[in-house]
Amino acid sequence: MTTTAPRLGNALARLLILAAALLGTLLAGAAPASAHAALTGSDPKDGAVVATAPKEVNLTFSEQVAMSPDSIRVLDPAGRRADTGEIRDLCSGSVVRYGVGLRAGLPDGTYTVAWQTVSADSHPIAGAFTFSIGAPSTTSVALPDQAPGGGLVGTLYGIARYLSYAGFAVLVGGGAFVLACWPRGASVRPVQQTVVRGWLTLTGATLAMLLLRHPYTGSGRLSDAFDLAGLKTVLETKTGAALTSRLLLLGAAALFVAVLFGAYARRTDPKEKKDLAFGLAIGGTVVAAGIAGTWALAEHASTGLQPGVAMPVDVLHLLAVAAWLGGLTVLLVALHRAPSVERSAVERFSKVAFGSVAVLAATGLYQSWRQVGSWSALTGTRYGQLLLVKIGLMAVLVGIAWISRRWTRRLTEPSPREAEGAPGADETPSADEGSGAGGPEVGSGTPDEPEGDPRDEPGASDGPAGSVDPVRAAQLARQRAAVATARRKRERDADPERTGLRRSVLTEAAVAVVLLAVTTVLTSTEPGRTEEEAGRATTASGPAAVPDRPVDIRLPFDTGGVDGKGVVRLSLDPGRTGANALHLFVERPNGKPLDVPEIKVALTLEAKDVGPLPVAPDRIQTGHWSASGVQIPMPGDWKIQVTVRTSEIDQTTIDKNVKIG
């Protein structure tokens, strides 16, 4: 075994540890896939107090969602079902609305509407709000703390998503590297093992996602992964169809790999090999594009703006990523494990990588415009922030690739010994000596096994003729191995170009691992454009509020103390002069209720020098405060001030102007 093998093992181990740690951090720090479709309205509204019981509850979403019989549940103050369980499709044109009927004769009190569904880009979403009949009341409804797509199932599903991207990149990029850059690599065992492991990883991850899909979008219980009825339901969805199609295409990919490392690797006739390479290139491209299309079919590209353009662009983006990062992985393995790599092969891959970067830049620019939409969303939404991180990592990766390209150019220049024809210049194996490709080779080229027979050494045979002393033979074998190892180390250290290329490629691979982890989290994060549109739809912005309508505003706050950040949602119903019902919902940044010791409200009409009029709401439940009979003496632009205290010493006052009829 060469001295580079332990180095590769350590390096790959570090890469795997880095990938696992980073992916765990990203998955733990990210809210589970949420609000890719957003609830933009409801009837009754959140926090509304209605005089008589409505006949049904309607929900309006920003994009199409998949509804099941239990997607909308209405619970009375005691936690019992108050709905009929019959979901009505009320969609019309671009308006996505669904409703559920309520039972007759509902008593007064506060009702909770809990909803859970799957958005068109395959991610589970859920939420809850309350409304009251007659007057607010206490409620014993306890909603689950776990967000949709969270918990152990969400973590496992996220890991499977990451592994599926990684397996796709290695499978497609590795095959492309062999066909386009290094045909002799088809017969190199470490390269074969790497590409096959890419296929196995993608296949295993796809099967895991198919089994986890039902609990991921539903109960969240790992045991439900083996529920056949749930699996049948998944297969009837768009995501289930995409995952099933991917498994079928992976069968074709297995045939491609078998031919590439079988019949193609054994071909010796140049014309036959060229013809077979052409067929493999065409078939492999079709299969790779089909597999990439399964992501485009089920995720962000299939919804929102211009899906007819976005889906093929997404396929190109994924293929470019695979050609670059997958080819880089196989090149790294070849540089460390294969006996030799032709310098011309490294140069060809450098050109492929450059073309891939150009495609990534063009497709990434379009995807960024489509998913972010505005400069404010680029910095003010989680999707935009992750995109900035991805762009930064891409810039670092391109910089390292430029360094690798410089090492490649230096490798293609003949050394002084080669240029002068000095003794030893002809020792490097040529393409005609079984390499299958032209050009000098990168790597030691030294066989792993020491030459000679132990019995040829003096003293190896101490017994009768033909007998071998095994102790002496083993000792001599160790000595020869040590000499060969020292020689290979000297040869490697005497070639700084090769050493520099290996190190730069290893650094590239390390950054690529991080980049792939960020991309995985990015694909499960709500697009910035959707988040901003949902925010505009659900927030009445001060003076633009419509008279004689309930006032609904959001007030972010930060008291500066521990657990001091959050949002106050304030509703003033009916939002006109006279008596009004006031509801305040205090939430953490992740949307969960926040229990605060005190909250106060004051209303001021500065134009008429009226106020401040104090309001002391009562605590209804965790994060919910309410006050009835709040008097608005005259119409105008009122300043609503909310004081939030999160501890004995930490408090802040936030305000907003709204027009009240």
N, C-alpha and C positions, 0 to 999 in steps of 0.2 A: 504494500500500500504506500502511496506517495505521501510526503509530508504535508501536502496541501489538503488531504482529506480531513484530518482533525480540524484544520483551520475552517474548512467549510462547515463541518458539523457544529462547531462553536458559533460560527456566524449565523447559520440558519437557526440555531437554538435561540440566539439573541433576537433574531427577527420574529420568531414565533412568540417569544415572551413579550416583545414590544407590541405585536399585533393584539395579543390577548389582553394586555393591560390597557392599551389605548381603547380597544373596542369596549371593554368593560366600563371604562371611565365615561366614554361617550354615551353608552346605553344607560348608565346609571344617572348621568347628569341631564339627560334629555327627558322631557316629558314623553310618555308613550305616544305613538303616532296619533295625532289629534287634529280635529277640525280641518281636514283637507276639504271637506264640505262643511259649511258653517250654518248654524241656525240663525237666520236673519230676521225672523219674526214669528209671532204666535198670537193666537186668539183663543182665550183671553191672554193678555200680555203678562209678562213676568211681574208679579207683585200686585196685579190689578185686584180691585175689590168690586165685584159685580152684585147687583141687587138680587137677581134671580139666577138659578142654575142654568148654565148654557146647555144646549143639546149635544154639543160636541166640542172637542179641542182640536185646533188646527195648527200645524207647524209648517213653516216655510223655510226652505234651505237654499243655499247659494248655488248648488249644482245637484245633479241627479244622485239619488241614494238608493240603496237596495233595502226594502222594507220586509220584515217578517211579522208574523201575527203578534209577537210580543215586543215589537220595536217601540211602541208608545204605550205606557202604562200610567193610569191616573189613580192615585191613592188618596183615600179619605184621611181625616185627621188620626184615625186609629190604625192606619196602614193597610186597610182592606182595599181591594180593587173596586174602583168606582166606574170603570169603563166597560164597554161591551166586548172588547177584544177584537172588533171588526175594523181593520184598517181600510180607510177609503182613499183612493187615488184622486186627488183634486188638482192634478197638474194641468196647466193650460199654457201652451206656447213655451216661453222661456221661464215661466213661473213654476217652481217645483214645490208643491204643497201636498201634504198628507194630513188626514184627520182620523180621529177615533171617536165613536159615539159614547155618550155618557148615559148611565142608568137614570131612570126617572125617580123623582122624589128625593134627591140628595139633600141632606140637612146642611145648615149653615156651618161655616168653618173654613179652615185653610186646607187646600188640596195641593198635592205634589204631583207634578207631571215629570216622569222619568222616561227618557228616550235613549235608544241605542240602535245604531244602524251602521252600514258600511258605505263609505263614499265611493264615487265612481272610479277613483284611483286606487281602490282596494284596501284603504286603511279604515279601521274601526273608529267610530266617533260616538260620543255619548254626552249627555248633559241632563240637567234637571232644573226646574223652576217651580214657583208656587203661585197660586192665585186663591182668592178667598171669595166665598159666597156669603153675602150678608155682612159679615165682619170677620176680621182675622181672629184666629184662635191658636192655641198651642197644638202641636202635632207630634205624634210619636214615630213618624216615618224616619227610618234610619237607612240612608243610602250607602252602598258599598264605597269604601275608601279607595279601592283600587280602580284606577282609570282604565278605560278600554285598551287592550293591547299591552297591559303592564304585567307586573309580577314575574314569576318564573317562566311562564309560557311566553310572555313578551320578550324576555331576555333570550330564551332559546330560539325564538323565531328570528330575532335580530341577528344572532350568531349564524343561523342558517342562511340568512340573506347575505351576510358578509362572505361566508364560505362559497355561496353560489357565484357571487361576482368573481372571487379569487379563482375558483375552479374554471369558470368560463374564460378568464384571461389566460390562464396557463394552457388550457386545452387549445383554444383558437390561436393564441399568439405563439405557442410552442410549435404547433403544426405549420403555421405560416413561416416561422423562422427556419424550420428544416427545409421546406419546399423552396422558399425564395432566397435563402441566404446560405444554407449549409447542407446540401443534399447528403453528404457523407454522414451527417449526424443521425440519419435514419437508422444506421447500424450501430450507433453508440449506445450502449446499455443505459448509462445514467440519464441520457436524454429521453430514451424510451420510457424509463420509469417515471420521469417528471411529467411527461404529457399524459401518461396513463393515470397517474395520480390526480392530475387535473380533471380528467373525465370522471374518476371515481368520486372526487370531492363534489363536483357539480351534481352528479346523479344522487349521491347520498343527501346533499343539502336540499335538493328538489323534493325528494321523497319526504324528508323531515318537514318541510314547509307544507306539503300537501296534508300530512297527518296533523300538524299543529294548527292548521288554518281554522278549523271549527272552534277549538277552545280560544284561539287568538282573537277571533271576532265575536265570541259569545261568552261562555261561562268563565273562562280564564282558568279552568281546572285541567291539569295535565292529564288526568285519567280520561277525559273526554276525547283525547287524541285517537283512541281506538273505538270510538262510537261509530258504528257502521252507518247509522242513520244520519249522523252529522257529516260523515264523509260523503254520503250520497248528496246531501244538500250542497256541500262545497263543490262537487263536480258539476253541479248545475249553474254555478256562478261563472262570471267572466274570469276571475282569478283561477278558479279550479280548471277551467278549460285551458288557460295559458300554461299552468303547471303540467297538465296532462300532455299537452302538445310538446312541451319541452322534453318530457320523458321519451316520447316517441321519436323526436329528433335526435335525442342522445343515443338511441339505437342505431340510427344512421351514422352518427358520429363514431360509434364503436367500430362500425365497418370501415370507416375512413382510417381510423387509427390502425386497425388490423392490416389493411392494405399498405399503408405508409411504412409501417415497421416490418412488414412481411414481404410481399411481392416486390414492392418498390425498393426496399433495402437490398434485396438479393439480385436485382437486375444488374447485369454487367454490360449488356449491349447499349451504347449511348442513345441510339434512336428509340429503342423500346422504352428506355428509362425516361426519355423526354416526352414521349407520347403519354406514358402513364402519369408523369408529373402534371401534364396539361389536364388530364381527366380529373386527377385528384384536386387540382387547383379550382376547377369549375365546381365540382361536387362539394368540396370543402367550403367554398365561399357561399354556396346556396344553403348548406346546413348551418354554417355559422350565422348567416343573416337571419335564418329562421329562428334559431335559438335566441338571438338578440331581440327579434321581434316579439318574443313572448314577454319580455319586460315592457316593451313599448305598448303592447296590447293592454296590459293590466295596470299600468302605473300612471305617473303624471302626464306623460305624453298623450294619453288617450282621452284626456279631459281638458277643459279650458279652451283657450284660444287656438285656432288653427290646428286641430288635431290631425287633419290630412297632411299637413306639412311637418308637424312636430314628430309624428311617429317615424317616418323614414329618416329624419334628422337624428332622432334618438338611436336608431339602429346604426347609423354611420358613426355616431359618437362612441357607442359601445364597441364596435369593431376596431376603431382607432385606438381605444384604450387597451383592448386585448392585444393588438399587434405590437404596441409599444411595451406595455408592462409584462405581458406574457412572454414576448420574445426576449425581454430583458432577463426574466427569470431563467429561461433555458440557457441564455448566453452565460449567466452567472454560474449555473451548474456545469456547463461545458468548460468554462475557463478553469474551474477548480477540480473537476472530476474526470473529464474526458482526456485521453492521452494527448490530443492536440486539436487545435481549432485553426483553420486556415485564416490568415490575416485578411484575405479577400472577403471571407464570410463576415468578419467583424465590420469591415468597411461597408458591405452591402446592408447589414443591419442598421448601421448608422444612417444610411439614406432612408431606409424604411421608417426608422424612428423619427427622422426629420419630417417626412410626409405625414406621419401620424399626428405629430404636434400641430402641423398646419390644419389638418382636418379637425382636431380637437379645438383649436382656437376659433375656427369658423362656426362649428356646431355649438360650442359652449357659449359663444356670444349670443347666438339666437336663443338658446335655452334660457340664458340669464335674462334677456329682455322679456321673454314670454312668462317666466315664473316670478320675476321680481317686479317689473313694471314701472318702478319709480326709484329715484335716488333715496327718498326717505325710507322706502322699504328695504333698501340695501343695507342700511345701518340700523333701522328701527325694528326689524323683525328677526326672529331666530334663523329663518331660512337665509336672509340676506347676510347675516353675520357668518353663518357656516359657509356660504358661498365665497365670502372674502377670505376665509381661512383656506378654502380649497384653491382659490386663485393664487394665494401666497405660496402654498405648497407646490403648485404647478410651476410657479416662477423659480422656486428653488430646484425643482426637478429638472427644468430646462437648463438651468445654470450648470448643474452637475453633468447633464448629458453633453453640454458643450465641452466640458473638461474631458469627458470620455471620448468625444469626437477628436479632440486634439491628440490624445494618446493613440487613437486609431490611426490618424494621419502619420504620426511618428513611427508606428509599427509598419506601415506600408512603405516607408523609406528604407532602402537597403542599408544594412550596417556596413561600417568600413571594411570588415573582413569579407563580407559578401561582395562588396563593390570591387575589392582588389583581388578577389579570387584566392584569398589566403588559404592555407591548409585548414581543413575543418569547416570551410564554408559550405561544402557539399554534404555535410553530415545531416542537415535537416531534411526529413523525408519530403519528397515532392509529391505533386498531385498524381504523377504516374505510378507511384508506388502504393496504389490501393486507396488513396484518399478520396477519389471520386470528385474532387474539385481542385481547381488550380490555385497556385499561390503558396507562399511559405506558411508555416503553421505557428499558432500561438499556444504555448504549453510546454511541458517538459519533454514530451515525446519519449521519455524513458520508460521501459516496461516496469510494471510493478514488481515483477518476479526477478530475483537475482539469477544471473545466467550461470550455467555450469551445473555439474552434478557433485554433490558432497563427496562422493566416492573417488572423484578425481583428485581431491586434496591429499597431500602427504599425511599419513596417519589416520586417514579416514577408515581404512580397512586394517584392523589389527588382528583379525582372526583368520580362519581358513580362507582359501581363495573364494572370492565372490561374496564373502560376508562383510557386513558394514557395522561399525560400532555406532549405534544410534546416538549415544551421548556426544561423541566427537563430531558426528555429522550435524547434530543440532547446533553445537557450538560454532562450527564453521559457517553454518547457514546464518546464524545471528551476526557473525562478523561481516559476512558479505552484505547482509541487509543494511548494517550500520554504515559500511563504506558507500553503498549505493545511495542511501539516504543523504549522507553528507555531500556526495557528488551532486545529487539533484538540488540540494539547498544552495550549493555554490552556483550552480547554473541559473537557478531562479533569481538569486540575489544579484547575479551579474547582469541581469536584464531588467533595468529599471522601468523600461516602457511596458513590459508585460505586467510587472508588479503594480505600476500605476494604473493600468487599465483594470486589473482585478479589483483594486481598492475603490476606484471610482464607480465601477459597476455595482459593487456591493453597497456603497453609499446610496446609489440611485435606487436599488431595491429596497433599502431601509425606508427611504422617503416614500417610495411607492406604497409600502405597507400602510403607512400613516394616511396617505392620500386616499387609499381604498376604504379605510375605516371611516374617514370623514364623508366620503361619497355615499357610503351605506347609510349613515345617519341622515344625510341630506335628502336621500330619496324617501325617507319616512317622516319628513318634516313638512309642515304646512307651507305651501308656496307663499312668498311675501305678497304677491298680488292678491291672492285669495284672502289672506289675513286682513289686509287693508280694506278691501271691498266689504268684508263682513263687518269690520269696525265702523265703517261709514254707514252701513245699513242699520246697525243697531244703536247708534249714538245720535241723539238730537243735539246739534251743535249750537247751543245758545240762542242768539237772536233768530236763527233760521227755523226754530221750532214752530210747528203749526199751532195757531191759537185753538183753544178749546179741545186740545188733545192732551193725554197724559204726558207729563214731562219726564223723560228718561235721560239721565246723564251719567257719565263715568268720570270719576275723579281719582287719579293715581295719587298716592301719598307715600311719604317716607319720613318717619319720625326720627330716624337716625339711630335707633336702639336695636337690640336683638329682636328679630322677627318683626321689624318695624316697617317693612315695605308691603304694599298691597294696593287694592283698588276698592273704592266705595261706589257701588251702583245705587243711585238715588232715583226713586220714582214718586212723582207727585200726581195723584189722580183725583179729579179729572183734569187738573192743570188749568184752572180758571178761577175767577174771583169767587169768593165764598169758601165753604168748607171743602177741604181736600184730605185725602188719605195719603200719608207719607210712609214710604218703605225704604229702608236702607239695608243693603247687603254688602258686608265687608268680606273681601276675598283676598287670599294670598296671590302672589304673581302667577301661580300655577292654576288658579281658578277654584281652589278649595276654600271652604269657609274659614275665616279667621276670627277667633274669639278675642275681643278687646274689652278692657275694663269699662270704658266710657266713650260715648259718642254724642256730640251736641250739634244742633243745627240753628242757624240764624238767617233770617231773610231781611234784605234791605232794598228799598226802592230809593236810590240816591237822587234821582231826578225830582222827586217830590219830598225828599228829606223825611222818608218814612222808615222807621226801624233804627237799629236792628230788632226784629221780632224773634225772640228766642223760642225754640222748640226743643222739648226734652223727650226724645223717643224712648219707648220701653223695649227691653230685650225680649224677643219672642223665642229665639233659639240661637244656637251657635251661628254667629255671623249675620243674624237677621234682627233688625230693629224696626219698630213701627210706631207711628203716632196717628191718631184719628182726629178729625175736626180741625185741621190746620187752616187757619183763616188767612185768605189773601184779600185785603180790603179793596184793592183797585188794580186795574190792569197796568202793564208796563214792563220795562226791562228790570227784572229783579236779580239782585246778587244773592246767590245761595252759598252760604259759608258753612262748611262742615269741619268740626274740630274732632280729631281722632286721638285718643290717648291709648298707647299700647303698653305702658308700664307706669310706675309711680312718678317717673320724671320725664318720660318720652312722650311728647305729643306734638301735633302740627295742625295747622288750619289751612284748608284748601278751599277755593271758591270758584264759581263759574256764574256768568250772567245768562239768564234765560228769559225768553219772552213769555209772559203769562197773560192770557186773554183778558 
